[in-house]
Amino acid sequence: MPRTTRYFAGVVAAILLGAGAVSYTPTEDRIYPAPVPLRVSGLIGNSSGNVAPVSPEEAEGASYLPESNVLRLPDGNLRYVPETAEAPTTASPDDSGAMESVAETRAWLASGHIPGANAAEKEISARSLLNLRLLSAPDGASLAAMNEGWDYVWPRDASWVSSAFSATGHHGESYETLRFLAKIQKEDGTWEARYHADGSPVLDGRAAQLDANGWFLWAVWFHAETSPDGAESVENLWPSVERAADAASNSLGADGLPPGGADYWEIPTLMPNLGTAAPLLAGLRASANLAEELGYAEEAARYRDAAARLDSAIERDFAPNGYTRTIRPSSGRDSAIAFLAPPFGKYDPGLAQGIRETEKTLTIPNGGVVPGERWPQEPTVSWTPETAFFMLAASSSGDEERAERILGWLAAHRTGLGAFPEKVDGGGAPQAAAPLAWTEAMVVLSLAAEEKPLPIPPAS
């Protein structure tokens, strides 16, 4: 079969696969996307939003001064972005500007909370928080990564970043992220798949992803639940919340499920998928509770009813199959099962068992997991966000031993500057974008959950 024909067939198979129409078995004939080498090992920057990526070559032998964005180079000199500058500079070890930069980041970390049960965990969460801050512009535009092709705002990823800031007491950054998402929301209450940092949509034909509605609603509620000001802290966001919740409610069909479409795989399905249904359930429950707290009784009842319908539909159409990617059993187990567990839904022993079985099924020889049992890309490459799904579910469900095991694997596969990459290849080397905001945020939330249970949207 000619190369172009085989490639086209693979794309069609991937789409049909999402619908649960075919089964997938990796073969030598399969053409996978070309490997994406690691081009960024870490970031340096200042509080004004001026950020510079550090390549793996530049990172060789370098390390951050503790709790800072200042790099100590192999020769002892320092590399950083001064607070009043737009570009990095190299300075002597006693440079006063570098010390001011260190003091600024340490003060910012101290203004919130660094989760972790020991020094190693606190180092991990501190670096993740600093990376998330560097990926977030002062106006709230939160980039997925600094790598070309990833330097966009995905509403899904940004919602998780907001919640990581909320969980650690950085509510100013959390609110700005949510405010940015509200600003770029479409009139119909949904979002495009991704946006430029200036808020303009990336119109490249990529399918919209309805899960963004669920994640935004959950993140707004999470901010309110963790903020000292409670629901009042997000009252200005209510118009966007209402539009998003109405769009989520209206997306449910007569069967109680949202339509097929692109989930976090960013591959469309013809049938309803769990990667969309589960976030919408968490979001509708969250918006119902938020509406009630803000005194919008009619809206609260409407969203509560929609959540109940969706919950029943998930139990009817996904649960009997082991929570597969779509309602077709042949679509295989999917890591989105974790979106039904704490901190998104109450702990359920049966679901917890299903999560453990799914994690085992999706774990590949390098120790990480792939997104789903029928994942159509390179089967030897694991993905850190999906691996971290299971860490968050474990830490939020009291399974500390499992959470620590997953954290150990993730931490062992960071870049030389301690950034979590998007992927890990078969040989254990980090691949693609780093630091990846989604994984960084998930790790922060997981470590926070081990210290104190994260709030869960009430089911009624």
N, C-alpha and C positions, 0 to 999 in steps of 0.2 A: 504494500500500500504506500503510495507517495507520502512524503512527510507532511505536506499541507493537508492532504486528505485525512491522515491519521490525527493531526492536530485538531482539525475541525470536528472530527468524530468525537475526540476527547472532550471538547467544549460542550457539544450537544449532550454527551453522556453525563457530564457534570450537572447540567441543568435538569435532565431527567432524573438523575440520582437524587437531587434535592426533593423531587416530587415523590420519591419512593418507588419509581417505576422500574428501576433496574438495580442489580447488585453490582458491586465493584470489587475487582480483585487486581492488585498491582501486577503488572507484567513488564517484561523487558521491552515490549513494543510501545509501552506508554511513554508519551513525551511530556515531561514535567517542565514547569517554568524554570528558567535558568537560575541557579543559586545566586542569591544576592549577598555579596561579601560585606563584612562589617566595615563601614567607612567612618563611623563616629564611635569613639570609645567613651567619651564623656563631654561635659559642658563646663565652660567658665562664663561668668557674666556678672552683671550688677543689678541692683534693685530698680534701675530705670528701664529695664527691659532690653538692654544691650547684651547679646549673648553670642558666644563664639564656640563652634564645635571643636573638639580635640580629636584628631585622627588617631588610630591605633599606633601609627609610627611615632607621632608626637607624644603619645602617652607612655611609650616604652621607658620604664625606669622612673616615671614620675608618680607622684601621689599627692592627694589633697592634704593641706593642713587640716587637722581635725575640725569638723563642723564648719567647713568653709568652702568657698569656690575658688580658692587660691591654690595653684599647683606648685609643688616644690619639684623642680627639674633635677635630673641626675647630677648636674654640676653644682647644685645647691641654690641656684637662683630661683626666683619666683616668677610665675606667669599668671596674670590675672587681668580683669577688666576694671580699671579704676571707676569709682562711683560717678565721676564727672566726664567719663570718656565713652566713646562709641566702639572703640576697638581695643584689643588686648595689648598688653605691654609686658616686657620682661624686665625685672628689677632685681636688686640685690636682696639678700636674705633679711636685711633689717629695714627694708623700704617702708616708710610710714604709711603710704597709700595702701600697701598690701595689708598692713596691720589694721587699718581702718576697715578694709573689706572683710577681714576675718571677724572683727568686732561686730560689724553690721549683720552678718549672717548668723552669728551666735546669738545676738540679741533677738533676731527674728525667730529663731528656733525656740528660744527661751520664752517668747511671748505666747507660745502654745505649749504643746506637750509632745515629747519624743517617745513613742511607745516602744516597749521592748522589755523582756524579763531579765536581760543581762547586757553587758557592754557590747557584745557582738551584735545582738538584735537592735540595740539602740543605734549602733553605727549604721546598720542597714537602713533603718527607718529615717535616720537623719539625712543620709545621702539621697534617699528616695524623695523626701520632702524638699530638699534643696533642688533636686532635678525637676520636680514638678513646678516649683516656683520659677525656675529658669525657663521652663517651657510655657509659662503663663505670662502673657503681656499684662501691663498695668490695667488695660481696659477689659481684662477677663478673657481674651482670646487664648484658649489653651490648645497648643499644638500637640499632635500625637507624637511627634519626634522632630528633630532638626534635620533629618535626612531628606534629600530631595525625593519627592513623591509621598512623603509622610508629613511634610511640613504644612499640614492643613488641620482645621478644627473638625473633628468628627463629633457630632453632638453626643453620641453614646459615650465615647472616651472622656469627653469633657465633663459629663455628668458625674462620672466616677472620680475624676480629679476633684471636683467640687466637694464630693463626699469625703474624700481623704483629707482635704483641708478642714472640713467641718469636724471630723472625728478627732482631729488633733488641736482644735481650738483656734484655727486660723480662719475665723468666720468672715473677715474682710475679703480675703482672697476667694473664699467659697462663694460669697454673695456676688462678687464681680463676675465670676465664671457663669453663674446662673443668669445674671443680668445680660451678659453678652449673648447667651443662648436665647433669652427672651427677645432680644433685639433682632436676631436673625430669623426668628420663627416666621413661617409663612402664614398668610391670612387664614388658611384652612386649618391651622393648628399643628401642622406637621413641619418637618425639616427636610432639606436635601441631605444627601448622604454625607457631604462634607463641604467645608467653606474655606476661603482664603482668610488670612489673619485680619484683613480689613472688613470682614463680614460678607463679602460677595460670594455667591455660591459657585462651586466648581461644577460647571455644566458640561460634563464629559460623557454623558450617557449612562453613568452609573445609576443603578436603580436606587430609589429612596428606600430608607430602612425604618419601618414603623416602630421598631423597638426603641428608637430615640425618644418617642413620646413617653414610654414607660420609664425609661431611665431618668429623663428630665423631671418627671413628676416625683419619682422616688427621691431624687437628689434635693429637690426643693423641700420636700417633707423632712428629709434627713437633716437638712440645714436647720429647719425650724425646731426639730426635736433636740438638737444638740446646742442650739444657741441660747444664751442667757435670756434673750428677749422672746423666745418661743415663737409662736405663729406670727406675732407682730413683725418679726424680722423679715418676713417674706410677703407681707401684705401687698407691697407694691408690685409683686410678681403675679398677683392673682389673675389678672386678665390673661396672661400667658398660660397659667395653670389651667384656667377654665377652657381655653381654646384647645390645649393639648389633651385634657381629659375628655372633652366632648368628641374630639377626633378619635380618640382611643375607643370610647363607648360606641360611636357610630360605625366603627370599623367592624364590629362584631356582627356576624351573620345570624340567620335564624338558628344555626346550630350552636351559637354562643362563642364561636371562634373567629379570630381575625382571618383575613384572606391570606393565601400564599403570597410570597414575595421574597425580597432579599433580607436575610437575617444577618447575624454577625459574621457568617461565612462570606457575606457579600456575593452570594450566588443565589439567584432567585429559585424559589420552589413553586410548583403549581398548586400544592396543597398547603394547608396551615402548618406552620412549623413552630416548634417549641421555643426556638430562639427569639421569636416575636411574642408568642402567647405568654410566656412566663414573665418577661419584663412588663408587659401591659397589665398583668394581674397585680404585680407589686405596685405599679404606678397608679392603677385605679383605686386600690385599697388606700394608698398614701393620699391621693387627692380627696377621697371621701372623708378621711380623718381630718385633713387640713381644712376642708370646706366646713366641717362641723366646728372645728376650733375657731374659725373666723366668722361663724354665724351664718353661713350660707346653707341653710337646712335643706332647701329643695335640691341644690346641686349635690349635697352630701348623699341624699337618698338616691339620686340618679346614679352616681358613681358607685355607690355601695351595691346597688342592684346589678349594674353591669359587671362588677367584680365577682359577684356571686354566680352570675350566668357563666362567666369565663372560667371560674374555678370548677364548676360542675362539668363543663365541657372538657377541661383538661383531664379531670379524673375519669371521665367517660372514654375519651378518645386517645389519650396519651399513656395514662397509667397502666392499662392492661398490657401494653406492648413493652413495658420497661422504660417508658418515657423516651421513645425514639425521636429522631429529628423531626419527622413529620408523622401524621396519623397512620401512615403505612408502616407496618412492622419491618418491611424489608429496607427501610431507610436507615436502620441501624441505630445503635446507642449514640447519644450526643452529649457533649459536655454542658450544654445548656440546662441539663437537669439540675445543676447547681443553683440556677436562678430561682428555683422553687424552695430552696432550703434557707435557713437563717443566713444572713440577716434580712432576707426578702419575704420569708414565710415562716410560720411556726415549725418547730422541730417535730418531725414525724418519723418514728422508728422504721417503718416500711420504706419511706423515701430515703432515709439515711442508708439503708442497706442497698437500695438501688444506686445510690451515688457511689458507694464503695465498689459495687460490681462494675459500674460504668468506668470508673477510674482505672480499675484493673484491666478492663477490655481495651481502653484507649492508650494505655501506657506502652511505649515502644522501647526497643532495646537500649536507647541512650538514656532512659530514665524519665523523660518527660512524656507529655501526652499530645496526641493529635486531636483536632476539634471534634471529629466524629468517626464512627466505625466505617463509614463510607466516604471518608475524606478523599477527594480525588487528586490531591497533590502528592509530592514526594513523601513516601511512607517512612523514610528514615529520619525526617526532620520533625522535631517537636516544637510546639508553640508555647511560649511562656505565659501568655494571658490565660489560655485554657488550663494549663497546669496550675496556675494560681487560683482559678475558679475553685478547685478542689481544696486548696489550702484554706481559702476563706470559708468554705462550707464546713471544713473540719474545725477550724478555730472558733467559728460561731456556734458550733454544736457541741463544744466541750471535748472534742477529740484532739487533745493537745499533742499527743504522741504522733499522730498522723500529720497534723499541721506542721510540727517541727521537722518531720522527715521531708516534707515537700519543700519547706523553706530551705533546708539544708541543700537540696538539689538545686533550687533556684539560685541560691547564693553562690554555690560552687560554679555556676555557669554564667556569672556576670562578666562584664568586660574587665580589662585591667584597671579601670577607674571606678569599678563598683556599680556600673549601670546595668540594668536589666535589658537584655536584647529582646527583640520580637521572637527570634527563632534560635534553636540550637541544632546543629547538624549531627549527622550520625557519629562523627568523631568527638562530639562534645564541645565543639567550638561555637561561639556566638555568631549569629548571622543577622543580616538585614539591619533594621533600625535599632538604635540605642542612643540614649535611654528611651524606652517606650513608656509613654505616660500611663497607659492602661495597666500594664503590669506593675509599674511603680506604685500606682494608686492602690491596686489590689493588695500588694504586700503591706502597705501602711495600714489599710483597713483590717487586714488579718492580724497584724501584731496588736492593733488597738483592741480587737475583739478578744484576744487572749487575756488582756488586762481587765476588761470590763465589757459585758455583753452589749453589742450594738443594738439600737432600737429596731424593732420589727413592725412594719405596718400592720395595724390590727385588721383582722378578717371581718369584723363586724362592729 
